[in-house]
Every structure is written in C-alpha cells, then in structure tokens.
Amino acid sequence: MLRSTRMLAAALGLTALAGGACSASKSATPPPSQTPTSSPSPEEKRATAAEVATGLRTIDGSAKGVASKAADDKAGAQALDALIEPVWQTIEGTVKANSQVGYATFEDNFALLESAANAGDAAKAGTASGAVSKAVADYLAKYPAS
C-alpha cells in the first residue's frame, strides 16, 4: 500500500508540474487582441515615385563609388557599399511591386558589389556598378518620378 501511495503521489506531482508548465506558457502569450503588430518588411513598404527615383540615384552613386575605390581603397569601397542597403530598404517594396526583373537585377548586383568591395576586385565592382546604372535607367524610364 505504501508503494502504491508513493506512485500515486509521484504521478500527481508530475501532473501538477506539467499542468503548471502548460499554464505558465499559456499566460506568457498575450491574447490575440493584445499581440503587438509587427511593422511591414521592407518588401511590403511602398514609396512614392519621387522617393524611388531619389533612392535609385543615391544607390547608383554609391555603386559607382564602390567601383572606383575597390582596387585602391578596400575600406572606402566597403563603406560605400554599406550605404546601399539602408536606402534600398526604403524603396525595394515599390521596385519589386513594379518590376520583378528589375528587383532581381538590383538584388543580384548588390550582392556582386558587396563581394567585389570585400575582395578589392575593381573589375567585378565595375561590372556590377554598370549593371546597377543600367537597371536604374531602365526602371526610371518605365516609372519616372512624377
């Protein structure tokens, strides 16, 4: 009888622990009405045509700077490359919504620019910068700033 009582007590203890763990996890999650809303991802944000045009011109200038510095000033090229992403995040949703091909071209060439800046590869940076400049011109020809 003593053994049965101990087993019952142990089983009840485990059940209480499991129930406590479940109720603790439930209380840690706020009800749906109180769940904070997350901000939209950069790809979900929309910018005006003028904002996109300004952003693309800024990015184009940074890309050209990366190409001009890659061989002789790796740190400078990397610093200029780091300026691209913050600007891109403000306009990429609009670019993606308007032109999937243009969006992919920008993304691919930003990756090439970063790689070239890190490697000090002027030829690769020049190719990527040229592709960015062409993509900027193509996009702005189709979606000019109002």
Residue frames as qw, qx, qy, qz and C-alpha x, y, z in Angstrom:
[[0.000, 0.886, 0.463, 0.000, 0.00, 0.00, 0.00],
 [0.325, -0.767, 0.103, 0.544, 2.83, 2.38, 0.80],
 [0.384, -0.111, 0.600, 0.693, 4.35, 1.77, -2.62],
 [0.170, 0.623, 0.677, 0.352, 1.01, 2.49, -4.35],
 [0.160, -0.916, -0.278, 0.241, 0.63, 5.69, -2.36],
 [0.367, -0.572, 0.323, 0.659, 4.11, 6.87, -3.36],
 [0.325, 0.172, 0.693, 0.620, 3.45, 6.07, -7.02],
 [0.050, 0.801, 0.579, 0.144, 0.16, 7.93, -6.87],
 [0.263, -0.863, -0.057, 0.428, 1.83, 10.92, -5.21],
 [0.391, -0.318, 0.502, 0.703, 4.59, 10.90, -7.82],
 [0.248, 0.439, 0.712, 0.490, 2.07, 10.72, -10.63],
 [0.067, -0.902, -0.424, 0.051, 0.06, 13.57, -9.16],
 [0.365, -0.709, 0.148, 0.585, 3.23, 15.62, -8.73],
 [0.356, -0.040, 0.615, 0.702, 4.21, 15.13, -12.35],
 [0.122, 0.674, 0.663, 0.302, 0.71, 16.01, -13.46],
 [0.196, -0.907, -0.234, 0.291, 0.82, 19.18, -11.39],
 [0.379, -0.502, 0.358, 0.690, 4.20, 20.11, -12.82],
 [0.287, 0.234, 0.698, 0.613, 3.04, 19.50, -16.36],
 [0.006, 0.816, 0.567, 0.107, -0.13, 21.47, -15.77],
 [0.294, -0.826, -0.040, 0.480, 1.87, 24.32, -14.26],
 [0.376, -0.253, 0.506, 0.734, 4.23, 24.38, -17.21],
 [0.197, 0.488, 0.701, 0.481, 1.34, 24.47, -19.63],
 [0.103, -0.899, -0.423, 0.048, -0.47, 27.21, -17.79],
 [0.376, -0.663, 0.137, 0.633, 2.76, 29.19, -17.47],
 [0.313, -0.015, 0.587, 0.747, 3.35, 29.06, -21.21],
 [0.073, 0.677, 0.665, 0.308, -0.24, 29.99, -21.88],
 [0.218, -0.895, -0.279, 0.272, -0.12, 33.00, -19.62],
 [0.422, -0.447, 0.288, 0.734, 3.10, 34.22, -21.25],
 [0.196, 0.243, 0.630, 0.711, 1.37, 34.59, -24.61],
 [0.242, 0.272, 0.253, -0.896, -0.92, 37.61, -24.77],
 [0.540, 0.517, 0.639, -0.179, -4.39, 37.15, -26.23],
 [0.498, 0.384, 0.492, 0.602, -4.63, 37.92, -29.96],
 [0.023, 0.929, 0.302, 0.212, -6.25, 41.27, -29.24],
 [0.389, -0.890, 0.168, 0.167, -3.15, 42.30, -27.26],
 [0.804, -0.004, 0.317, 0.503, -0.49, 40.88, -29.60],
 [0.051, -0.725, 0.172, 0.665, 1.67, 43.74, -30.89],
 [0.748, 0.645, 0.156, -0.034, 1.52, 44.29, -34.62],
 [0.661, -0.246, 0.336, 0.625, 4.79, 43.89, -36.45],
 [0.187, 0.731, -0.176, -0.632, 5.99, 46.54, -38.82],
 [0.853, 0.504, 0.077, -0.113, 5.93, 45.66, -42.51],
 [0.759, -0.169, 0.348, 0.524, 9.03, 44.17, -44.06],
 [0.079, -0.523, 0.308, 0.791, 10.99, 46.38, -46.47],
 [0.065, 0.079, 0.821, 0.561, 9.47, 44.43, -49.37],
 [0.015, -0.644, -0.764, 0.019, 5.96, 45.31, -48.16],
 [0.099, -0.678, -0.178, 0.706, 6.56, 49.05, -47.87],
 [0.480, 0.658, 0.433, 0.386, 5.63, 51.39, -50.69],
 [0.295, -0.468, 0.028, 0.832, 7.43, 54.60, -51.57],
 [0.426, 0.802, 0.150, -0.390, 6.41, 57.40, -53.91],
 [0.784, 0.529, 0.122, 0.301, 7.84, 57.57, -57.41],
 [0.135, 0.899, -0.260, 0.324, 9.92, 60.57, -56.35],
 [0.609, -0.632, 0.465, -0.118, 11.32, 58.70, -53.34],
 [0.919, 0.089, 0.341, 0.174, 12.21, 55.73, -55.52],
 [0.586, 0.742, -0.018, 0.325, 13.91, 57.95, -58.09],
 [0.140, -0.870, 0.381, -0.278, 15.94, 59.72, -55.42],
 [0.780, -0.418, 0.463, -0.056, 16.84, 56.43, -53.76],
 [0.897, 0.302, 0.238, 0.218, 17.91, 54.79, -57.00],
 [0.400, 0.832, -0.175, 0.342, 20.09, 57.76, -57.93],
 [0.404, -0.762, 0.457, -0.220, 21.71, 57.62, -54.48],
 [0.892, -0.144, 0.427, 0.044, 22.31, 53.89, -54.85],
 [0.762, 0.591, 0.067, 0.255, 23.75, 54.40, -58.33],
 [0.102, 0.884, -0.340, 0.305, 26.21, 56.95, -56.96],
 [0.632, -0.559, 0.518, -0.140, 27.26, 54.60, -54.17],
 [0.929, 0.164, 0.314, 0.104, 27.68, 51.72, -56.65],
 [0.569, 0.755, -0.114, 0.305, 29.88, 53.89, -58.88],
 [0.219, -0.827, 0.442, -0.272, 31.90, 54.86, -55.81],
 [0.854, -0.280, 0.438, -0.017, 32.42, 51.21, -54.91],
 [0.851, 0.443, 0.154, 0.235, 33.70, 50.54, -58.42],
 [0.323, 0.850, -0.224, 0.350, 36.09, 53.49, -58.31],
 [0.322, -0.736, 0.506, -0.314, 37.52, 52.57, -54.89],
 [0.982, -0.124, 0.038, -0.135, 37.53, 48.76, -54.97],
 [0.840, 0.335, -0.238, 0.354, 41.09, 48.30, -56.22],
 [0.379, 0.472, -0.351, 0.714, 42.87, 51.00, -54.21],
 [0.223, -0.289, 0.453, -0.813, 40.69, 51.66, -51.16],
 [0.381, -0.215, -0.893, -0.109, 39.01, 48.47, -50.00],
 [0.130, -0.396, -0.661, 0.624, 37.76, 50.06, -46.76],
 [0.214, 0.309, -0.036, -0.926, 36.31, 53.00, -48.70],
 [0.403, -0.004, -0.716, -0.570, 34.62, 50.64, -51.14],
 [0.316, -0.310, -0.879, 0.175, 33.14, 48.66, -48.25],
 [0.000, -0.377, -0.431, 0.820, 31.92, 51.84, -46.58],
 [0.345, 0.214, -0.292, -0.866, 30.17, 52.98, -49.76],
 [0.401, -0.106, -0.859, -0.300, 28.70, 49.53, -50.27],
 [0.176, -0.328, -0.794, 0.481, 27.26, 49.66, -46.73],
 [0.192, 0.281, 0.137, -0.930, 25.30, 52.78, -47.72],
 [0.320, -0.015, -0.685, -0.654, 23.28, 50.90, -50.34],
 [0.279, -0.307, -0.909, 0.032, 21.16, 48.60, -48.15],
 [0.007, -0.457, -0.550, 0.698, 19.59, 51.26, -45.90],
 [0.292, 0.341, -0.203, -0.870, 18.46, 53.24, -48.95],
 [0.315, 0.011, -0.847, -0.428, 17.34, 50.11, -50.76],
 [0.103, -0.318, -0.889, 0.313, 15.16, 49.04, -47.83],
 [0.190, 0.458, 0.319, -0.808, 13.11, 52.23, -48.16],
 [0.466, 0.464, -0.258, -0.708, 12.27, 51.65, -51.83],
 [0.011, -0.199, 0.949, 0.242, 12.63, 47.94, -52.60],
 [0.367, 0.374, 0.791, -0.316, 8.96, 47.13, -51.99],
 [0.447, 0.717, 0.087, -0.528, 7.89, 49.57, -54.67],
 [0.192, 0.557, -0.697, -0.409, 10.57, 48.41, -57.10],
 [0.175, -0.026, 0.984, 0.002, 9.58, 44.77, -56.53],
 [0.434, 0.526, 0.603, -0.415, 5.87, 45.55, -56.97],
 [0.419, 0.755, -0.104, -0.494, 6.56, 47.39, -60.24],
 [0.624, 0.599, -0.487, -0.122, 9.27, 45.19, -61.75],
 [0.926, -0.314, 0.209, 0.007, 10.20, 41.70, -60.59],
 [0.829, 0.366, -0.004, 0.423, 13.00, 41.57, -63.15],
 [0.157, 0.786, -0.216, 0.557, 14.38, 44.95, -62.10],
 [0.652, -0.659, 0.245, -0.285, 14.18, 43.93, -58.44],
 [0.967, -0.096, 0.150, 0.184, 16.13, 40.72, -59.11],
 [0.622, 0.588, -0.088, 0.510, 18.72, 42.63, -61.13],
 [0.153, -0.813, 0.278, -0.488, 19.29, 45.08, -58.27],
 [0.815, -0.499, 0.253, -0.153, 19.49, 42.33, -55.64],
 [0.943, 0.149, 0.069, 0.291, 21.93, 40.24, -57.69],
 [0.502, 0.628, -0.129, 0.580, 24.19, 43.17, -58.44],
 [0.381, -0.801, 0.250, -0.389, 24.16, 44.44, -54.86],
 [0.920, -0.320, 0.214, 0.065, 25.49, 41.03, -53.83],
 [0.795, 0.380, 0.035, 0.470, 28.18, 41.27, -56.52],
 [0.103, 0.831, -0.166, 0.522, 29.13, 44.77, -55.38],
 [0.651, -0.684, 0.255, -0.209, 29.47, 43.63, -51.79],
 [0.950, -0.060, 0.185, 0.245, 31.62, 40.68, -52.83],
 [0.605, 0.594, -0.006, 0.531, 33.77, 42.91, -55.04],
 [0.168, -0.863, 0.202, -0.431, 34.19, 45.52, -52.30],
 [0.796, -0.537, 0.272, -0.065, 35.25, 42.85, -49.81],
 [0.898, 0.067, 0.248, 0.357, 37.70, 41.33, -52.28],
 [0.160, -0.707, 0.264, 0.636, 39.03, 44.62, -53.65],
 [0.492, 0.205, 0.728, 0.431, 38.00, 43.43, -57.12],
 [0.128, 0.481, -0.061, -0.865, 37.68, 46.54, -59.31],
 [0.184, 0.057, -0.754, -0.628, 36.69, 44.61, -62.45],
 [0.184, -0.415, -0.891, 0.015, 33.83, 42.81, -60.71],
 [0.044, -0.591, -0.429, 0.682, 32.75, 46.03, -58.99],
 [0.106, 0.336, -0.337, -0.873, 32.79, 47.86, -62.33],
 [0.205, -0.162, -0.858, -0.443, 30.62, 45.20, -63.96],
 [0.179, -0.542, -0.781, 0.254, 28.12, 45.24, -61.08],
 [0.032, -0.534, -0.179, 0.826, 28.08, 49.03, -60.96],
 [0.143, 0.145, -0.555, -0.807, 27.40, 49.19, -64.70],
 [0.232, -0.343, -0.881, -0.227, 24.52, 46.77, -64.29],
 [0.137, -0.590, -0.584, 0.541, 23.09, 48.86, -61.44],
 [0.037, 0.406, -0.125, -0.905, 23.34, 52.03, -63.54],
 [0.215, -0.053, -0.735, -0.642, 21.54, 50.33, -66.43],
 [0.233, -0.465, -0.851, 0.067, 18.84, 48.97, -64.11],
 [0.067, -0.544, -0.346, 0.762, 18.34, 52.45, -62.61],
 [0.140, 0.270, -0.372, -0.877, 18.00, 53.99, -66.09],
 [0.245, -0.190, -0.858, -0.410, 15.64, 51.23, -67.24],
 [0.182, -0.523, -0.765, 0.329, 13.46, 51.50, -64.14],
 [0.015, -0.544, -0.204, 0.814, 13.26, 55.28, -64.23],
 [0.143, 0.099, -0.575, -0.799, 12.43, 55.24, -67.95],
 [0.318, -0.338, -0.837, -0.289, 9.45, 52.99, -67.22],
 [0.423, -0.728, -0.529, 0.110, 8.49, 54.51, -63.83],
 [0.314, 0.445, -0.117, 0.831, 9.58, 58.15, -63.87],
 [0.171, -0.369, -0.551, 0.729, 9.23, 60.39, -60.85],
 [0.104, 0.774, 0.587, 0.215, 6.06, 62.44, -61.11]]
